[in-house]
């Protein structure tokens, strides 16, 4: 009998969107539908990154894989509630030397050229980042990482990195997506107030950018994960002037 993916975190079962209900499962068909919808709204064909760029990201995920076994993916943002891929196991996980930061400019979806927003990434900074690690079974790695690459690299680039994660069940090697400081949309180093002001003003075809921060803060609370940066942003965004 297959292992229950939530064997270590049964309380999380109702807080993770099932694959069949996910809006973030970027199959080729879903991406084609998004392309058609964006054309209908008047966006140019280059609203997203090219298929070649996403394929290159997929290759990076696969090249960092050890052998032909399972692959662990570290989730620190929306993957924690809507991974969009099939996983065989999920664990609490912490990686050293990284911190959550909103550092990628978004001018579509939850932002616009006039009211750009910010997307979450990981910066190499002193400290730790706690999140979730998802294990993709060996026989699903190629198909599921292709879907993950389309989802994560559709608008901008990340640096695909391998890190050691501490979990209650032991150390594991995880793949994570950190800031690509060469990407033209990278805007690292913003103050907390500047970050909150930018997010608070941003709105796009998918709604307000601040909704993502609220959802992130909510999921971190459910997981009993403390993140002073996210808490401070949420507080600033809740302030009347934000």
C-alpha positions in Angstrom: 0.0 0.0 0.0 1.4 3.5 -0.9 2.5 5.7 2.0 0.1 8.4 3.0 1.8 11.7 1.8 0.6 13.3 5.0 1.8 10.6 7.4 4.1 13.1 9.2 1.6 16.1 9.0 -1.9 14.7 9.1 -3.2 18.1 10.3 -2.0 19.6 7.0 -4.3 17.5 4.8 -7.1 20.0 4.6 -4.8 22.9 4.1 -3.1 21.8 0.9 -5.0 22.1 -2.4 -5.4 18.6 -4.0 -3.8 18.3 -7.4 -7.1 17.8 -9.2 -8.3 21.2 -7.8 -5.1 23.2 -8.3 -5.1 26.3 -10.5 -1.3 26.1 -10.4 -0.8 22.8 -12.2 0.9 24.2 -15.3 0.5 21.4 -17.8 1.0 22.4 -21.5 -2.8 22.5 -21.9 -3.2 24.9 -18.9 -0.4 27.1 -20.3 -2.1 27.2 -23.7 -5.3 28.2 -22.1 -3.5 31.0 -20.2 -2.0 32.2 -23.4 -5.4 32.3 -25.1 -6.9 34.2 -22.2 -4.1 36.7 -22.2 -4.4 37.3 -25.9 -8.2 37.9 -25.4 -7.3 40.6 -22.8 -5.0 42.3 -25.2 -1.6 41.1 -23.9 1.2 40.5 -26.4 2.6 37.0 -26.9 5.6 37.8 -24.8 3.6 38.3 -21.6 5.5 35.3 -20.2 8.9 33.8 -20.6 9.5 31.6 -23.6 9.0 27.8 -23.7 12.8 27.6 -24.2 13.5 29.5 -20.9 11.1 27.2 -19.0 12.6 24.1 -20.6 16.0 25.3 -19.5 14.7 25.7 -15.9 13.3 22.2 -16.1 16.7 20.9 -17.2 18.3 22.7 -14.2 15.9 20.9 -11.8 16.7 17.6 -13.3 20.5 18.1 -13.5 20.6 18.8 -9.8 18.9 15.4 -9.1 21.1 12.8 -7.4 20.9 9.6 -9.5 17.5 8.5 -10.7 15.8 8.5 -7.3 13.2 10.7 -5.7 13.5 14.5 -5.7 12.7 16.8 -2.7 11.4 20.3 -3.4 11.5 23.0 -0.7 8.3 25.1 -0.5 8.5 28.5 1.2 5.6 30.3 -0.5 2.5 29.3 -2.4 3.9 25.7 -2.7 3.0 25.3 1.0 -0.7 25.5 0.2 -1.0 24.8 -3.5 2.0 22.8 -4.8 0.2 21.8 -8.0 2.3 18.6 -8.4 1.9 15.0 -7.2 4.1 14.3 -4.1 4.6 11.1 -2.1 5.5 12.7 1.2 5.6 16.1 2.9 7.7 17.1 5.9 8.4 20.2 7.9 11.8 21.5 6.8 14.3 24.2 7.6 17.2 25.4 5.5 20.1 27.5 6.8 21.4 30.6 5.1 18.2 31.7 3.4 15.4 34.1 4.1 12.1 34.9 2.5 12.1 38.2 0.6 9.8 39.9 -1.8 12.3 40.9 -4.5 10.9 40.1 -7.9 9.0 42.8 -9.7 5.6 41.7 -11.1 3.9 43.8 -13.8 1.2 41.2 -14.7 -1.2 39.0 -12.8 -1.0 40.8 -9.3 0.7 43.9 -10.7 0.7 46.1 -13.7 3.3 48.4 -15.4 1.7 51.3 -13.6 1.2 49.5 -10.3 3.9 46.8 -10.1 3.9 44.3 -7.4 6.4 42.0 -5.9 6.8 38.2 -5.9 8.4 36.1 -3.2 11.9 34.6 -3.5 14.7 33.3 -1.2 17.7 35.4 -0.6 21.0 34.0 0.7 21.1 35.7 4.1 22.2 34.8 7.6 19.5 32.9 9.5 17.1 30.1 8.6 13.9 29.6 6.5 11.3 27.1 7.6 8.8 25.7 5.2 7.7 22.3 3.8 9.7 19.8 1.8 7.8 17.7 -0.8 9.1 14.4 -2.1 8.3 13.6 -5.7 8.6 9.9 -6.3 11.2 8.8 -8.8 8.7 7.6 -11.5 7.0 11.0 -11.4 10.1 13.3 -11.2 10.4 14.2 -14.9 6.7 14.9 -15.5 6.1 16.8 -12.2 9.2 18.9 -12.3 8.2 20.0 -15.9 4.9 21.3 -14.5 6.7 23.0 -11.6 9.2 24.7 -13.9 6.4 26.1 -16.1 4.6 27.4 -13.0 7.6 29.0 -11.3 9.5 30.3 -14.4 6.5 31.6 -16.3 7.2 35.2 -15.5 10.9 35.4 -14.4 14.0 33.5 -13.5 15.1 31.9 -10.3 18.4 30.3 -9.3 17.9 26.6 -8.9 20.0 25.5 -5.9 20.6 22.4 -3.9 20.5 22.8 -0.1 20.5 20.6 3.0 17.2 20.7 4.9 16.7 19.6 8.4 13.5 17.7 9.0 12.1 15.9 12.1 12.8 12.7 10.2 16.4 13.6 9.3 18.5 15.6 6.8 17.5 15.6 3.2 18.9 17.3 0.1 16.3 19.7 -1.4 15.9 21.7 -4.6 14.9 25.3 -3.9 14.4 28.4 -6.0 16.4 31.4 -4.9 16.8 34.9 -6.3 18.4 35.3 -9.7 20.0 38.6 -9.3 20.8 38.8 -13.0 17.1 38.8 -13.9 16.0 42.4 -14.9 13.0 42.1 -12.6 15.1 41.6 -9.5 14.8 44.4 -7.0 16.5 43.1 -3.9 17.4 45.3 -0.9 14.1 47.1 -0.5 13.3 48.3 3.0 10.2 46.8 4.8 8.3 50.0 4.4 9.1 50.3 0.7 8.2 46.7 0.1 4.9 47.1 1.9 4.1 50.3 0.0 4.8 48.6 -3.4 2.7 45.5 -2.6 -0.1 47.6 -1.1 -0.5 49.7 -4.2 -0.2 46.8 -6.7 -3.1 45.3 -8.6 -3.4 43.3 -11.7 -5.7 41.0 -13.7 -5.6 38.4 -10.8 -6.3 40.9 -8.1 -4.4 42.7 -5.4 -0.8 41.8 -4.6 -1.4 42.1 -0.8 -3.7 39.1 -0.9 -0.7 36.9 -1.4 1.0 38.3 1.7 -2.1 37.7 3.7 -2.4 34.1 2.5 1.3 33.5 3.2 1.0 34.9 6.8 -2.1 32.7 7.3 -0.4 29.5 6.2 2.7 30.2 8.3 0.5 30.6 11.3 -1.2 27.3 10.6 2.2 25.6 10.4 3.4 27.4 13.5 6.3 28.9 11.6 7.6 32.2 12.9 8.8 34.7 10.2 9.4 38.2 11.5 9.8 39.6 7.9 6.4 38.3 6.7 4.7 39.3 10.0 6.1 42.8 9.7 4.9 43.2 6.1 1.4 41.9 7.0 1.2 44.4 9.9 2.3 47.2 7.6 -0.2 46.2 5.0 -3.0 46.1 7.6 -2.3 49.6 8.7 -4.8 52.2 7.4 -2.3 54.0 5.3 -1.0 50.9 3.5 
